[in-house]
Amino acid sequence: MTAEAKTCTMDAINKGVHLSGAVLFTYSLYYYYTYVNIPARLNPLDEAFGGKFKYLTFCNMVIQTIFYLYAVFVDHIAVRTCSVVTSESLKRSKHNFFTIFAFPLSMVICIYKSGMWVYPILAKLNLPLRVMFFTGSFLYAPITYLVGEYMNNAYWGVRSSNKSNSSKRE
């Protein structure tokens, strides 16, 4: 498979994933916000200040919905209607939003909230061990990102940026 065919295939897969994610997260967010209501007698916190927005998992769902909708906008609309410079800037902002904000936040929430496993552990730890636990959990996301970046570069190869190519010409 040629490099151009790989790029075309990955572009189509990315657009499909972004569109699927946008549809799934948008519908899930709508359904959860509209129809899922926990009675106050079962969970008095649900009626407290902030409503559903006080839960990290709900906030994460909102952020993921925003990311996927923005990705679909950039992939399908902005690329066709904007100038090349604006289109590249929007693509860069999409990637930055995901790597700086959406992915690390998802990782932290996923680790902390998965089956509520962290609460019994935190109950047993004293303050210095809690600080070490949170530091280790915080470092897990960037390490996972770097491993993914290494695997991506090993598979696709390292591409030079346009800035370095243009500076070589001058």
C-alpha positions as YAML, in Angstrom:
chain: A
units: angstrom
residues:
- id: 1
  name: MET
  ca: [0.00, 0.00, 0.00]
- id: 2
  name: THR
  ca: [1.44, 3.36, -0.99]
- id: 3
  name: ALA
  ca: [1.78, 6.28, 1.40]
- id: 4
  name: GLU
  ca: [-0.90, 8.20, -0.48]
- id: 5
  name: ALA
  ca: [-3.33, 5.28, -0.25]
- id: 6
  name: LYS
  ca: [-2.63, 4.94, 3.49]
- id: 7
  name: THR
  ca: [-3.31, 8.64, 4.00]
- id: 8
  name: CYS
  ca: [-6.54, 8.48, 1.99]
- id: 9
  name: THR
  ca: [-7.71, 5.41, 3.92]
- id: 10
  name: MET
  ca: [-6.87, 6.96, 7.29]
- id: 11
  name: ASP
  ca: [-8.62, 10.19, 6.31]
- id: 12
  name: ALA
  ca: [-11.79, 8.27, 5.44]
- id: 13
  name: ILE
  ca: [-11.60, 6.28, 8.70]
- id: 14
  name: ASN
  ca: [-11.06, 9.48, 10.73]
- id: 15
  name: LYS
  ca: [-14.05, 11.17, 9.11]
- id: 16
  name: GLY
  ca: [-16.21, 8.10, 9.79]
- id: 17
  name: VAL
  ca: [-15.12, 7.93, 13.42]
- id: 18
  name: HIS
  ca: [-15.75, 11.64, 13.90]
- id: 19
  name: LEU
  ca: [-19.20, 11.44, 12.34]
- id: 20
  name: SER
  ca: [-20.11, 8.32, 14.34]
- id: 21
  name: GLY
  ca: [-18.83, 9.89, 17.55]
- id: 22
  name: ALA
  ca: [-20.75, 13.11, 16.91]
- id: 23
  name: VAL
  ca: [-24.02, 11.26, 16.30]
- id: 24
  name: LEU
  ca: [-23.56, 8.91, 19.25]
- id: 25
  name: PHE
  ca: [-22.47, 11.54, 21.78]
- id: 26
  name: THR
  ca: [-25.08, 14.08, 20.67]
- id: 27
  name: TYR
  ca: [-27.93, 11.59, 20.95]
- id: 28
  name: SER
  ca: [-26.60, 10.20, 24.26]
- id: 29
  name: LEU
  ca: [-26.26, 13.68, 25.72]
- id: 30
  name: TYR
  ca: [-29.76, 14.62, 24.59]
- id: 31
  name: TYR
  ca: [-31.28, 11.40, 25.93]
- id: 32
  name: TYR
  ca: [-29.45, 11.55, 29.27]
- id: 33
  name: TYR
  ca: [-30.26, 15.22, 29.85]
- id: 34
  name: THR
  ca: [-33.91, 14.88, 28.78]
- id: 35
  name: TYR
  ca: [-35.07, 11.46, 29.99]
- id: 36
  name: VAL
  ca: [-32.77, 10.22, 32.75]
- id: 37
  name: ASN
  ca: [-34.03, 11.62, 36.02]
- id: 38
  name: ILE
  ca: [-32.98, 9.98, 39.26]
- id: 39
  name: PRO
  ca: [-35.65, 10.49, 41.96]
- id: 40
  name: ALA
  ca: [-34.56, 12.77, 44.81]
- id: 41
  name: ARG
  ca: [-35.36, 10.06, 47.37]
- id: 42
  name: LEU
  ca: [-32.70, 7.81, 45.78]
- id: 43
  name: ASN
  ca: [-30.09, 10.49, 45.17]
- id: 44
  name: PRO
  ca: [-30.66, 13.84, 46.89]
- id: 45
  name: LEU
  ca: [-27.53, 15.27, 45.25]
- id: 46
  name: ASP
  ca: [-29.14, 15.09, 41.82]
- id: 47
  name: GLU
  ca: [-31.54, 17.91, 42.71]
- id: 48
  name: ALA
  ca: [-28.82, 20.06, 44.31]
- id: 49
  name: PHE
  ca: [-27.15, 23.08, 42.73]
- id: 50
  name: GLY
  ca: [-25.62, 22.38, 39.33]
- id: 51
  name: GLY
  ca: [-27.91, 19.55, 38.33]
- id: 52
  name: LYS
  ca: [-26.23, 17.02, 36.07]
- id: 53
  name: PHE
  ca: [-23.32, 19.40, 35.39]
- id: 54
  name: LYS
  ca: [-21.80, 18.70, 38.80]
- id: 55
  name: TYR
  ca: [-20.89, 15.16, 37.70]
- id: 56
  name: LEU
  ca: [-17.53, 14.75, 35.98]
- id: 57
  name: THR
  ca: [-18.82, 12.01, 33.71]
- id: 58
  name: PHE
  ca: [-21.57, 14.30, 32.39]
- id: 59
  name: CYS
  ca: [-19.13, 17.17, 31.87]
- id: 60
  name: ASN
  ca: [-16.85, 14.77, 30.02]
- id: 61
  name: MET
  ca: [-19.74, 13.74, 27.77]
- id: 62
  name: VAL
  ca: [-20.40, 17.42, 26.97]
- id: 63
  name: ILE
  ca: [-16.73, 18.02, 26.14]
- id: 64
  name: GLN
  ca: [-16.54, 14.91, 23.95]
- id: 65
  name: THR
  ca: [-19.73, 15.96, 22.14]
- id: 66
  name: ILE
  ca: [-18.26, 19.41, 21.47]
- id: 67
  name: PHE
  ca: [-15.02, 17.86, 20.19]
- id: 68
  name: TYR
  ca: [-16.74, 15.42, 17.82]
- id: 69
  name: LEU
  ca: [-19.12, 18.07, 16.47]
- id: 70
  name: TYR
  ca: [-16.18, 20.41, 15.88]
- id: 71
  name: ALA
  ca: [-14.22, 17.59, 14.20]
- id: 72
  name: VAL
  ca: [-17.14, 16.91, 11.86]
- id: 73
  name: PHE
  ca: [-17.38, 20.62, 11.10]
- id: 74
  name: VAL
  ca: [-13.67, 20.80, 10.26]
- id: 75
  name: ASP
  ca: [-13.62, 17.50, 8.32]
- id: 76
  name: HIS
  ca: [-16.71, 18.03, 6.19]
- id: 77
  name: ILE
  ca: [-17.54, 21.74, 6.05]
- id: 78
  name: ALA
  ca: [-14.52, 23.94, 6.80]
- id: 79
  name: VAL
  ca: [-12.22, 22.04, 4.46]
- id: 80
  name: ARG
  ca: [-14.56, 22.70, 1.52]
- id: 81
  name: THR
  ca: [-15.56, 26.30, 2.29]
- id: 82
  name: CYS
  ca: [-12.50, 27.94, 3.88]
- id: 83
  name: SER
  ca: [-9.16, 28.97, 2.44]
- id: 84
  name: VAL
  ca: [-6.24, 26.57, 2.72]
- id: 85
  name: VAL
  ca: [-4.62, 28.62, 5.50]
- id: 86
  name: THR
  ca: [-7.84, 28.81, 7.53]
- id: 87
  name: SER
  ca: [-8.56, 25.12, 6.91]
- id: 88
  name: GLU
  ca: [-5.09, 24.10, 8.15]
- id: 89
  name: SER
  ca: [-5.48, 26.37, 11.18]
- id: 90
  name: LEU
  ca: [-8.83, 24.76, 12.02]
- id: 91
  name: LYS
  ca: [-7.34, 21.27, 11.64]
- id: 92
  name: ARG
  ca: [-4.48, 22.23, 13.95]
- id: 93
  name: SER
  ca: [-6.90, 23.62, 16.54]
- id: 94
  name: LYS
  ca: [-8.94, 20.38, 16.32]
- id: 95
  name: HIS
  ca: [-5.86, 18.29, 17.02]
- id: 96
  name: ASN
  ca: [-4.72, 20.61, 19.81]
- id: 97
  name: PHE
  ca: [-8.14, 20.57, 21.48]
- id: 98
  name: PHE
  ca: [-8.10, 16.77, 21.47]
- id: 99
  name: THR
  ca: [-4.50, 16.27, 22.67]
- id: 100
  name: ILE
  ca: [-4.44, 19.09, 25.21]
- id: 101
  name: PHE
  ca: [-7.94, 18.95, 26.65]
- id: 102
  name: ALA
  ca: [-10.39, 16.25, 25.57]
- id: 103
  name: PHE
  ca: [-8.17, 13.15, 25.71]
- id: 104
  name: PRO
  ca: [-6.36, 13.89, 29.02]
- id: 105
  name: LEU
  ca: [-9.64, 14.83, 30.72]
- id: 106
  name: SER
  ca: [-11.28, 11.63, 29.47]
- id: 107
  name: MET
  ca: [-8.38, 9.53, 30.72]
- id: 108
  name: VAL
  ca: [-8.47, 11.08, 34.18]
- id: 109
  name: ILE
  ca: [-12.24, 10.72, 34.50]
- id: 110
  name: CYS
  ca: [-12.16, 7.18, 33.14]
- id: 111
  name: ILE
  ca: [-9.44, 6.15, 35.59]
- id: 112
  name: TYR
  ca: [-11.04, 7.84, 38.60]
- id: 113
  name: LYS
  ca: [-14.66, 6.89, 37.93]
- id: 114
  name: SER
  ca: [-14.45, 3.35, 36.45]
- id: 115
  name: GLY
  ca: [-16.47, 1.22, 38.90]
- id: 116
  name: MET
  ca: [-15.63, 3.67, 41.69]
- id: 117
  name: TRP
  ca: [-12.50, 1.58, 42.40]
- id: 118
  name: VAL
  ca: [-10.53, 4.56, 43.61]
- id: 119
  name: TYR
  ca: [-12.58, 5.40, 46.73]
- id: 120
  name: PRO
  ca: [-11.72, 2.31, 48.78]
- id: 121
  name: ILE
  ca: [-8.07, 2.81, 47.86]
- id: 122
  name: LEU
  ca: [-8.10, 6.47, 48.88]
- id: 123
  name: ALA
  ca: [-9.75, 5.58, 52.19]
- id: 124
  name: LYS
  ca: [-6.71, 3.46, 53.08]
- id: 125
  name: LEU
  ca: [-4.03, 5.97, 52.00]
- id: 126
  name: ASN
  ca: [-2.60, 8.73, 54.15]
- id: 127
  name: LEU
  ca: [-1.95, 12.20, 52.67]
- id: 128
  name: PRO
  ca: [1.57, 11.62, 51.25]
- id: 129
  name: LEU
  ca: [0.46, 8.37, 49.62]
- id: 130
  name: ARG
  ca: [-2.63, 10.09, 48.19]
- id: 131
  name: VAL
  ca: [-0.40, 12.76, 46.65]
- id: 132
  name: MET
  ca: [1.77, 10.02, 45.13]
- id: 133
  name: PHE
  ca: [-1.34, 8.20, 43.85]
- id: 134
  name: PHE
  ca: [-2.76, 11.31, 42.18]
- id: 135
  name: THR
  ca: [0.63, 12.24, 40.74]
- id: 136
  name: GLY
  ca: [0.99, 8.77, 39.26]
- id: 137
  name: SER
  ca: [-2.53, 8.89, 37.86]
- id: 138
  name: PHE
  ca: [-1.86, 12.34, 36.42]
- id: 139
  name: LEU
  ca: [1.34, 11.13, 34.72]
- id: 140
  name: TYR
  ca: [-0.45, 8.11, 33.24]
- id: 141
  name: ALA
  ca: [-2.21, 10.15, 30.53]
- id: 142
  name: PRO
  ca: [0.88, 11.85, 29.05]
- id: 143
  name: ILE
  ca: [2.82, 8.59, 29.16]
- id: 144
  name: THR
  ca: [-0.02, 6.86, 27.33]
- id: 145
  name: TYR
  ca: [-0.03, 9.68, 24.80]
- id: 146
  name: LEU
  ca: [3.73, 9.41, 24.24]
- id: 147
  name: VAL
  ca: [3.50, 5.64, 23.75]
- id: 148
  name: GLY
  ca: [0.71, 6.21, 21.21]
- id: 149
  name: GLU
  ca: [2.79, 8.89, 19.47]
- id: 150
  name: TYR
  ca: [5.75, 6.51, 19.28]
- id: 151
  name: MET
  ca: [3.58, 3.73, 17.86]
- id: 152
  name: ASN
  ca: [2.03, 6.15, 15.37]
- id: 153
  name: ASN
  ca: [5.45, 7.33, 14.19]
- id: 154
  name: ALA
  ca: [6.71, 3.76, 13.97]
- id: 155
  name: TYR
  ca: [3.79, 2.81, 11.72]
- id: 156
  name: TRP
  ca: [3.40, 5.96, 9.62]
- id: 157
  name: GLY
  ca: [6.92, 7.35, 9.81]
- id: 158
  name: VAL
  ca: [7.85, 10.84, 10.93]
- id: 159
  name: ARG
  ca: [6.68, 13.60, 8.61]
- id: 160
  name: SER
  ca: [8.51, 16.90, 8.48]
- id: 161
  name: SER
  ca: [6.41, 20.00, 9.01]
- id: 162
  name: ASN
  ca: [5.80, 22.65, 6.34]
- id: 163
  name: LYS
  ca: [7.70, 25.26, 8.36]
- id: 164
  name: SER
  ca: [10.92, 23.26, 8.31]
- id: 165
  name: ASN
  ca: [10.58, 22.65, 4.55]
- id: 166
  name: SER
  ca: [9.99, 26.33, 3.80]
- id: 167
  name: SER
  ca: [12.94, 27.43, 5.97]
- id: 168
  name: LYS
  ca: [15.26, 25.03, 4.09]
- id: 169
  name: ARG
  ca: [14.31, 26.67, 0.78]
- id: 170
  name: GLU
  ca: [15.19, 30.19, 1.95]
...
